[in-house]
Amino acid sequence: MKFGEALEIMRNGGKIKVPEWNGYWFKNGADIWVHTYDGKEFVQTDMGWNNAYIWRTDWEKAN
């Protein structure tokens, strides 16, 4: 799916990822958070926003 669809999933409390990630993104308040494969969590802006991700079309809902 495209990022706009994935963003809507996050707005509704869901988690999203791209296939090669073992972690996921989720929304908490106004912020987008990252949950990494090793259990760490941080606000997406803490690592710098990578605009290349928003152009991907292989977003999927994470469990």
Stockholm file with secondary structure:
# STOCKHOLM 1.0

chainA/1-63         MKFGEALEIMRNGGKIKVPEWNGYWFKNGADIWVHTYDGKEFVQTDMGWNNAYIWRTDWEKAN
#=GR chainA/1-63 SS CCHHHHHHHHHTTCEEECTTCSSEEEEETTEEEEECTTSCEEEGGGGCCCGGGGGCSCCEEEC
#=GC SS_cons        CCHHHHHHHHHTTCEEECTTCSSEEEEETTEEEEECTTSCEEEGGGGCCCGGGGGCSCCEEEC
//
